[in-house]
């Protein structure tokens, strides 16, 4: 019997180029959260990482994106993160949320997308 889990990467804080305005040309603080719905052929039985999705690939991939040229739109960033998640065939659905945390003194602004196979 298959087993479905939600794997979470919550509130990863980093600095990256994200935006269209001149003042956003430099890296700015961003928060990213990801929820992946993952299905395995069976529930893990041996308590070993090789039985499940190792989420290091996700964090490492996002950090690599932050070192790149950046994105004009939060929508594009979220799509890139979702595509990264879906490279693992066990991921059936992913929700990605990005938040710019330093744009306004009284609010955060963001984007959330949900993608499925």
MMTF fields as JSON, N, C-alpha, C and O atoms, coordinates in Angstrom:
{
  "mmtfVersion": "1.0.0",
  "mmtfProducer": "UNKNOWN",
  "numBonds": 467,
  "numAtoms": 468,
  "numGroups": 117,
  "numChains": 1,
  "numModels": 1,
  "chainsPerModel": [1],
  "groupsPerChain": [117],
  "chainIdList": ["A"],
  "bondAtomList": [4, 2, 8, 6, 12, 10, 16, 14, 20, 18, 24, 22, 28, 26, 32, 30, 36, 34, 40, 38, 44, 42, 48, 46, 52, 50, 56, 54, 60, 58, 64, 62, 68, 66, 72, 70, 76, 74, 80, 78, 84, 82, 88, 86, 92, 90, 96, 94, 100, 98, 104, 102, 108, 106, 112, 110, 116, 114, 120, 118, 124, 122, 128, 126, 132, 130, 136, 134, 140, 138, 144, 142, 148, 146, 152, 150, 156, 154, 160, 158, 164, 162, 168, 166, 172, 170, 176, 174, 180, 178, 184, 182, 188, 186, 192, 190, 196, 194, 200, 198, 204, 202, 208, 206, 212, 210, 216, 214, 220, 218, 224, 222, 228, 226, 232, 230, 236, 234, 240, 238, 244, 242, 248, 246, 252, 250, 256, 254, 260, 258, 264, 262, 268, 266, 272, 270, 276, 274, 280, 278, 284, 282, 288, 286, 292, 290, 296, 294, 300, 298, 304, 302, 308, 306, 312, 310, 316, 314, 320, 318, 324, 322, 328, 326, 332, 330, 336, 334, 340, 338, 344, 342, 348, 346, 352, 350, 356, 354, 360, 358, 364, 362, 368, 366, 372, 370, 376, 374, 380, 378, 384, 382, 388, 386, 392, 390, 396, 394, 400, 398, 404, 402, 408, 406, 412, 410, 416, 414, 420, 418, 424, 422, 428, 426, 432, 430, 436, 434, 440, 438, 444, 442, 448, 446, 452, 450, 456, 454, 460, 458, 464, 462],
  "bondOrderList": [1, 1, 1, 1, 1, 1, 1, 1, 1, 1, 1, 1, 1, 1, 1, 1, 1, 1, 1, 1, 1, 1, 1, 1, 1, 1, 1, 1, 1, 1, 1, 1, 1, 1, 1, 1, 1, 1, 1, 1, 1, 1, 1, 1, 1, 1, 1, 1, 1, 1, 1, 1, 1, 1, 1, 1, 1, 1, 1, 1, 1, 1, 1, 1, 1, 1, 1, 1, 1, 1, 1, 1, 1, 1, 1, 1, 1, 1, 1, 1, 1, 1, 1, 1, 1, 1, 1, 1, 1, 1, 1, 1, 1, 1, 1, 1, 1, 1, 1, 1, 1, 1, 1, 1, 1, 1, 1, 1, 1, 1, 1, 1, 1, 1, 1, 1],
  "groupList": [{"groupName": "UNK", "atomNameList": ["N", "CA", "C", "O"], "elementList": ["N", "C", "C", "O"], "formalChargeList": [0, 0, 0, 0], "bondAtomList": [1, 0, 2, 1, 3, 2], "bondOrderList": [1, 1, 2], "singleLetterCode": "X", "chemCompType": "L-PEPTIDE LINKING"}],
  "groupTypeList": [0, 0, 0, 0, 0, 0, 0, 0, 0, 0, 0, 0, 0, 0, 0, 0, 0, 0, 0, 0, 0, 0, 0, 0, 0, 0, 0, 0, 0, 0, 0, 0, 0, 0, 0, 0, 0, 0, 0, 0, 0, 0, 0, 0, 0, 0, 0, 0, 0, 0, 0, 0, 0, 0, 0, 0, 0, 0, 0, 0, 0, 0, 0, 0, 0, 0, 0, 0, 0, 0, 0, 0, 0, 0, 0, 0, 0, 0, 0, 0, 0, 0, 0, 0, 0, 0, 0, 0, 0, 0, 0, 0, 0, 0, 0, 0, 0, 0, 0, 0, 0, 0, 0, 0, 0, 0, 0, 0, 0, 0, 0, 0, 0, 0, 0, 0, 0],
  "groupIdList": [1, 2, 3, 4, 5, 6, 7, 8, 9, 10, 11, 12, 13, 14, 15, 16, 17, 18, 19, 20, 21, 22, 23, 24, 25, 26, 27, 28, 29, 30, 31, 32, 33, 34, 35, 36, 37, 38, 39, 40, 41, 42, 43, 44, 45, 46, 47, 48, 49, 50, 51, 52, 53, 54, 55, 56, 57, 58, 59, 60, 61, 62, 63, 64, 65, 66, 67, 68, 69, 70, 71, 72, 73, 74, 75, 76, 77, 78, 79, 80, 81, 82, 83, 84, 85, 86, 87, 88, 89, 90, 91, 92, 93, 94, 95, 96, 97, 98, 99, 100, 101, 102, 103, 104, 105, 106, 107, 108, 109, 110, 111, 112, 113, 114, 115, 116, 117],
  "secStructList": [7, 7, 3, 3, 3, 3, 3, 3, 3, 3, 3, 3, 3, 3, 3, 3, 7, 5, 7, 1, 1, 4, 4, 4, 1, 1, 7, 3, 3, 3, 3, 3, 3, 3, 3, 3, 3, 3, 3, 3, 1, 1, 7, 7, 1, 1, 7, 7, 4, 4, 4, 1, 7, 7, 6, 2, 2, 2, 2, 2, 2, 2, 2, 2, 2, 2, 2, 1, 1, 7, 5, 1, 7, 2, 2, 2, 2, 2, 2, 2, 2, 2, 2, 2, 2, 6, 6, 1, 6, 6, 3, 3, 3, 3, 3, 3, 3, 3, 3, 3, 3, 3, 3, 3, 6, 6, 3, 3, 3, 3, 3, 3, 3, 3, 3, 3, 7],
  "xCoordList": [0.842, 0.0, 0.895, 1.856, 0.572, 1.375, 1.169, 0.2, 2.106, 2.059, 2.326, 3.297, 1.456, 1.578, 1.909, 1.322, 2.856, 3.324, 3.389, 3.481, 3.343, 3.629, 4.977, 5.147, 5.924, 7.274, 7.344, 6.998, 7.792, 7.764, 9.171, 10.032, 9.367, 10.515, 9.881, 9.34, 9.944, 9.177, 10.088, 11.058, 9.761, 10.382, 11.904, 12.647, 12.353, 13.768, 14.059, 13.479, 14.945, 15.261, 16.58, 17.591, 16.552, 17.74, 17.647, 16.62, 18.722, 18.741, 18.952, 19.813, 18.166, 18.329, 17.794, 17.065, 18.177, 17.648, 16.248, 16.065, 15.278, 13.892, 13.12, 12.892, 12.72, 11.919, 12.216, 13.156, 11.384, 11.48, 11.925, 12.269, 11.919, 12.223, 13.728, 14.432, 14.222, 15.653, 16.195, 17.318, 15.403, 15.885, 15.932, 16.415, 15.432, 15.472, 16.604, 16.637, 17.528, 18.653, 19.627, 20.323, 19.669, 20.525, 19.729, 18.505, 20.409, 19.685, 18.879, 19.333, 17.694, 16.817, 16.349, 16.433, 15.862, 15.427, 14.143, 13.163, 14.197, 13.089, 12.853, 13.787, 11.62, 11.268, 10.551, 9.624, 10.973, 10.342, 9.845, 10.531, 8.648, 8.087, 7.597, 7.029, 7.83, 7.47, 6.79, 7.247, 5.702, 5.031, 4.929, 4.304, 5.54, 5.51, 4.683, 4.936, 3.705, 2.959, 3.718, 3.865, 4.198, 5.075, 4.434, 3.95, 4.43, 3.896, 5.006, 5.714, 5.135, 6.101, 5.342, 4.157, 6.014, 5.341, 4.81, 3.802, 5.504, 5.094, 5.633, 6.537, 5.08, 5.596, 7.033, 7.361, 7.886, 9.268, 9.283, 8.575, 10.1, 10.119, 11.408, 11.428, 12.487, 13.791, 14.353, 15.492, 13.581, 14.033, 15.347, 16.282, 15.397, 16.601, 16.246, 15.164, 17.165, 16.926, 16.72, 16.034, 17.286, 17.126, 15.708, 15.405, 14.854, 13.46, 12.534, 11.37, 13.057, 12.222, 12.931, 14.089, 12.227, 12.793, 13.737, 13.349, 14.959, 15.943, 15.807, 16.192, 15.264, 14.929, 16.135, 15.969, 17.348, 18.536, 18.602, 19.071, 18.132, 18.172, 17.366, 17.727, 16.289, 15.423, 16.104, 16.17, 16.603, 17.283, 18.505, 18.713, 19.309, 20.499, 20.127, 20.801, 19.066, 18.636, 18.155, 18.446, 17.42, 16.946, 18.116, 18.158, 19.064, 20.235, 21.039, 21.59, 21.108, 21.798, 21.054, 21.686, 19.729, 18.943, 19.236, 19.313, 19.399, 19.662, 21.009, 21.209, 21.928, 23.25, 23.264, 24.246, 22.181, 22.104, 21.687, 21.776, 21.231, 20.888, 19.632, 19.402, 18.819, 17.606, 16.398, 16.472, 15.291, 14.018, 13.366, 13.509, 12.663, 11.902, 10.621, 10.194, 10.015, 8.701, 8.738, 9.446, 7.971, 7.83, 7.171, 7.473, 6.283, 5.653, 6.695, 6.593, 7.697, 8.754, 9.602, 9.976, 9.906, 10.648, 9.87, 10.428, 8.599, 7.776, 7.698, 7.756, 7.565, 7.526, 8.832, 8.82, 9.958, 11.264, 11.417, 11.933, 10.978, 11.058, 10.129, 10.506, 8.924, 7.988, 8.564, 8.46, 9.164, 9.768, 10.888, 11.028, 11.678, 12.729, 12.133, 12.627, 11.093, 10.452, 9.936, 10.082, 9.34, 8.721, 9.732, 9.345, 11.024, 12.032, 12.083, 12.523, 11.642, 11.56, 10.208, 9.171, 10.197, 8.93, 7.962, 6.786, 8.431, 7.545, 6.726, 5.749, 7.111, 6.373, 5.157, 5.288, 3.984, 2.74, 2.21, 1.62, 2.424, 1.943, 2.897, 3.515, 2.999, 3.857, 3.171, 2.548, 3.301, 2.855, 4.092, 4.857, 4.277, 5.435, 4.924, 4.061, 5.461, 5.113, 6.398, 7.321, 6.442, 7.563, 7.029, 5.906, 7.855, 7.488, 8.686, 9.792, 8.449, 9.441, 9.196, 8.109, 10.194, 9.987, 10.427, 10.165, 11.09, 11.608, 11.087, 11.638, 10.053, 9.547, 8.779, 9.019, 7.862, 7.021, 7.288, 7.559, 7.215, 7.462, 6.324, 6.514, 5.144, 3.982, 3.365, 2.288, 4.043, 3.481, 4.567, 5.602, 4.301, 5.115, 4.284, 3.056, 4.947, 4.227, 4.733, 5.924, 3.814, 4.238, 3.382, 2.48, 3.704, 3.018, 2.985, 3.936, 1.891, 1.787, 1.232, 0.26, 1.844, 1.341, 1.225, 1.861, 0.416, 0.262, 0.359, -0.34, 1.228, 1.411, 1.329, 1.777, 0.753, 0.615, 1.007, 1.036, 1.3, 1.608, 0.368, 0.412],
  "yCoordList": [-1.176, 0.0, 1.249, 1.332, 2.199, 3.419, 4.296, 4.146, 5.205, 6.125, 7.532, 7.776, 8.458, 9.85, 10.732, 10.601, 11.626, 12.55, 13.956, 14.135, 14.943, 16.319, 16.677, 16.671, 16.985, 17.365, 18.891, 19.499, 19.502, 20.962, 21.552, 21.027, 22.635, 23.52, 24.865, 25.515, 25.279, 26.438, 27.619, 27.489, 28.761, 30.041, 30.039, 30.486, 29.536, 29.636, 31.1, 31.682, 31.689, 33.11, 33.264, 32.67, 34.078, 34.311, 35.681, 36.355, 36.079, 37.344, 37.011, 36.203, 37.636, 37.428, 38.631, 39.465, 38.696, 39.741, 39.313, 38.254, 40.143, 39.816, 41.118, 41.81, 41.451, 42.652, 43.38, 43.059, 44.371, 45.145, 46.586, 47.296, 47.012, 48.417, 48.623, 47.704, 49.817, 50.089, 49.774, 49.289, 50.048, 49.786, 48.285, 47.893, 47.443, 46.001, 45.331, 44.107, 46.14, 45.589, 44.829, 43.922, 45.198, 44.5, 43.397, 43.483, 42.362, 41.308, 41.884, 42.793, 41.348, 41.786, 40.558, 39.435, 40.768, 39.619, 38.994, 39.675, 37.673, 36.872, 35.723, 35.225, 35.323, 34.121, 33.176, 33.585, 31.919, 30.917, 29.757, 29.293, 29.293, 28.101, 27.17, 27.607, 25.875, 24.868, 23.704, 23.254, 23.226, 22.013, 21.064, 21.393, 19.887, 18.89, 17.695, 17.124, 17.314, 16.08, 14.969, 14.972, 14.017, 12.96, 11.61, 11.358, 10.743, 9.397, 8.38, 8.411, 7.478, 6.385, 5.08, 4.986, 4.075, 2.791, 2.178, 1.471, 2.462, 1.957, 2.905, 3.698, 2.82, 3.621, 3.2, 2.018, 4.142, 3.778, 2.728, 2.845, 1.715, 0.621, 0.529, -0.029, 1.074, 0.892, 2.184, 2.201, 3.266, 4.541, 4.984, 5.397, 4.887, 5.256, 6.29, 6.253, 7.207, 8.3, 7.797, 8.456, 6.663, 6.178, 5.679, 5.325, 5.647, 5.25, 6.44, 6.261, 7.648, 8.842, 9.927, 9.775, 11.008, 12.163, 12.901, 13.283, 13.089, 13.846, 15.314, 15.69, 16.138, 17.517, 18.427, 19.614, 17.916, 18.742, 19.275, 20.391, 18.481, 18.937, 20.218, 21.078, 20.343, 21.512, 22.756, 23.79, 22.653, 23.801, 24.201, 25.382, 23.217, 23.511, 24.173, 25.105, 23.697, 24.269, 25.7, 26.546, 25.971, 27.34, 28.271, 29.396, 27.805, 28.629, 28.92, 30.011, 27.948, 28.175, 29.221, 30.064, 29.182, 30.207, 31.597, 32.573, 31.678, 32.969, 33.539, 34.753, 32.68, 33.139, 33.516, 34.071, 33.216, 33.486, 34.908, 35.783, 35.142, 36.504, 37.059, 38.268, 36.212, 36.682, 36.584, 36.026, 37.129, 37.065, 38.439, 39.175, 38.777, 40.019, 39.86, 40.789, 38.681, 38.458, 37.349, 36.354, 37.534, 36.462, 35.237, 34.103, 35.464, 34.347, 33.468, 32.242, 34.096, 33.334, 32.562, 31.417, 33.176, 32.473, 31.255, 30.164, 31.434, 30.314, 29.198, 28.02, 29.558, 28.539, 27.763, 26.545, 28.451, 27.775, 26.81, 25.706, 27.21, 26.335, 25.133, 24.007, 25.363, 24.259, 23.269, 22.057, 23.777, 22.901, 22.065, 20.884, 22.67, 21.934, 20.782, 19.656, 21.06, 20.024, 18.878, 17.709, 19.217, 18.212, 17.396, 16.497, 17.698, 16.834, 15.476, 14.498, 15.402, 14.105, 13.486, 14.075, 12.321, 11.738, 11.357, 11.108, 11.306, 10.976, 12.172, 12.009, 13.373, 14.582, 14.696, 14.822, 14.65, 14.72, 16.143, 16.527, 16.923, 18.303, 19.122, 18.611, 20.395, 21.291, 22.647, 23.144, 23.223, 24.591, 25.393, 24.995, 26.527, 27.387, 28.771, 29.321, 29.328, 30.696, 31.506, 31.106, 32.65, 33.581, 34.852, 35.281, 35.436, 36.692, 37.631, 37.261, 38.852, 39.919, 40.502, 41.005, 40.434, 40.826, 42.248, 42.741, 42.912, 44.24, 45.358, 46.458, 45.127, 46.16, 47.241, 48.434, 46.81, 47.745, 47.592, 46.487, 48.686, 48.578, 47.898, 47.435, 47.835, 47.321, 46.073, 45.641, 45.489, 44.307, 43.568, 44.133, 42.305, 41.519, 41.32, 41.28, 41.194, 40.964, 39.67, 39.366, 38.908, 37.618, 37.044, 37.686, 35.806, 35.041, 33.588, 33.094, 32.915, 31.494, 30.781, 31.238, 29.656, 28.858, 27.404, 26.972, 26.68, 25.242, 24.572, 24.95, 23.578, 22.85, 21.349, 20.873, 20.622, 19.176, 18.514, 19.154, 17.258, 16.483, 16.321, 15.702],
  "zCoordList": [0.0, 0.0, 0.0, 0.764, -0.85, -0.931, 0.304, 1.047, 0.492, 1.635, 1.139, 0.424, 1.523, 1.09, 2.285, 3.359, 2.076, 3.114, 2.542, 1.327, 3.406, 3.021, 3.626, 4.845, 2.766, 3.179, 3.126, 2.113, 4.217, 4.341, 4.462, 5.168, 3.763, 3.977, 4.28, 3.385, 5.511, 5.966, 6.29, 7.038, 5.718, 6.073, 5.884, 6.759, 4.74, 4.391, 4.101, 3.185, 4.868, 4.717, 3.986, 4.359, 2.932, 2.139, 1.498, 1.581, 0.866, 0.127, -1.339, -1.686, -2.189, -3.627, -4.399, -3.861, -5.676, -6.553, -6.982, -7.58, -6.67, -6.993, -7.122, -6.13, -8.334, -8.504, -9.793, -10.519, -10.054, -11.295, -11.06, -12.005, -9.81, -9.504, -9.324, -8.906, -9.635, -9.489, -8.092, -7.957, -7.058, -5.7, -5.382, -4.32, -6.3, -6.101, -6.887, -7.017, -7.409, -8.169, -7.274, -7.73, -6.022, -5.056, -4.374, -4.284, -3.892, -3.168, -2.005, -1.31, -1.809, -0.727, 0.061, -0.435, 1.271, 2.078, 1.533, 1.231, 1.423, 0.912, 1.892, 2.52, 2.008, 2.758, 1.804, 1.105, 1.772, 0.911, 1.748, 2.658, 1.432, 2.058, 0.957, -0.044, 1.166, 0.174, 0.886, 1.936, 0.31, 0.779, -0.408, -1.416, -0.292, -1.354, -0.912, 0.149, -1.71, -1.476, -2.179, -3.401, -1.385, -1.879, -1.604, -0.5, -2.609, -2.429, -2.656, -3.662, -1.688, -1.744, -1.983, -1.661, -2.545, -2.758, -1.457, -1.455, -0.362, 0.956, 2.016, 1.751, 3.201, 4.312, 4.605, 4.502, 4.967, 5.295, 6.411, 7.411, 6.21, 7.179, 7.969, 9.066, 7.421, 8.071, 8.648, 9.115, 8.625, 9.172, 8.532, 9.218, 7.182, 6.437, 5.38, 4.794, 5.146, 4.201, 2.778, 1.996, 2.423, 1.052, 0.759, -0.381, 1.756, 1.555, 1.287, 0.928, 1.464, 1.358, 0.559, 0.169, 0.325, -0.363, 0.591, 1.694, 0.155, 0.93, 0.525, -0.583, 1.41, 1.051, 0.928, 0.649, 1.126, 0.918, -0.511, -0.732, -1.492, -2.883, -3.061, -3.865, -2.321, -2.448, -1.885, -2.55, -0.672, -0.057, -0.887, -1.164, -1.278, -2.08, -3.409, -3.849, -4.042, -5.316, -5.175, -6.021, -4.108, -3.871, -3.576, -4.074, -2.767, -2.474, -3.741, -3.891, -4.653, -5.929, -6.754, -7.391, -6.752, -7.462, -6.902, -7.649, -5.594, -4.952, -5.369, -5.325, -5.77, -6.217, -7.7, -8.193, -8.404, -9.838, -10.137, -9.276, -11.358, -11.786, -11.138, -11.186, -10.536, -9.884, -10.795, -11.89, -10.333, -11.04, -11.007, -10.031, -12.054, -12.062, -11.244, -10.56, -11.32, -10.713, -9.667, -9.823, -8.606, -7.622, -8.257, -7.884, -9.202, -9.908, -10.59, -10.562, -11.204, -11.883, -10.889, -11.145, -9.765, -8.72, -8.239, -8.131, -7.952, -7.474, -8.508, -8.154, -9.786, -10.843, -10.901, -11.078, -10.753, -10.795, -9.617, -9.789, -8.441, -7.271, -7.444, -7.117, -7.953, -8.185, -9.2, -9.012, -10.265, -11.272, -10.663, -10.981, -9.794, -9.105, -8.295, -8.355, -7.554, -6.738, -7.604, -7.248, -8.729, -9.586, -10.385, -11.13, -10.24, -10.874, -10.193, -10.798, -8.952, -8.268, -8.621, -8.317, -9.249, -9.71, -8.591, -8.857, -7.355, -6.233, -5.775, -5.044, -6.197, -5.825, -6.735, -7.952, -6.136, -6.908, -7.004, -8.014, -5.947, -5.926, -5.063, -4.129, -5.4, -4.632, -4.502, -5.441, -3.329, -3.083, -2.698, -1.819, -3.369, -3.115, -2.762, -3.448, -1.69, -1.273, -1.122, -0.412, -1.8, -1.628, -0.988, -1.253, -0.145, 0.519, 0.497, 0.893, 0.029, 0.193, 1.577, 1.865, 2.416, 3.811, 4.13, 5.228, 3.191, 3.5, 2.627, 2.667, 1.841, 0.931, 1.685, 1.501, 2.528, 3.274, 4.766, 5.235, 5.514, 6.954, 7.708, 8.833, 7.095, 7.814, 7.187, 7.597, 6.191, 5.536, 4.756, 4.403, 4.505, 3.586, 2.329, 2.395, 1.185, -0.062, -0.681, -0.62, -1.28, -1.773, -2.869, -3.408, -3.173, -4.195, -3.74, -3.135, -4.034, -3.746, -4.957, -5.558, -5.326, -6.438, -6.0, -5.04, -6.71, -6.484, -7.849, -8.789, -7.946, -9.202, -8.92, -7.877, -9.862, -9.727, -11.041, -12.092, -10.964, -12.185, -13.012, -14.075]
}
